Amino acid sequence: MALRDIIVDPNPTLRKKCRPVEVFDEKLGKLLDDMRETMIHADGVGLAGPQVGILRRIAVIQVDDFYIEFVNPEIVKRKGSQVGPEACLSVPGKSCEVKRPNEVTVYYQDRYGKEMSVTAEGFIARAFCHEIDHLDGVLYYDHSSQK
Ligand code: CO
């Protein structure tokens, strides 16, 4: 495994729409391993492809003991709402309140291409929304009224 450099806002790479992953090979697994290591090293709870310069639809999320890798994730169901503080490894030293669904269901693939789904609420649902936004070039403060 290896640490990757995290791209910092403003940078056009963070604003691009990512393409789907089509090849599920060892290179993808290695990239996801590197992203997990980079996220943990930076003390973050999530990291998306564009943040390490990869414009593909991939993200990793770790909240306490819960770890998940998203390949080609799509939010298929949203329920309720929550407002809470968010920050981003690509926007160092900043934070603001963001409104998100309280519960989301995500369809995604694992690193081998297997189709999966997951439902989460609260902080993990917030992390899912934040990371999946990155894949469409959206940063969390885009949702804030206190920009
Ligand atoms: Co972020």
Residues whose N, C-alpha, C, O or C-beta is under 5 A from the ligand:
A	BS01	CO	A87 C88 L89
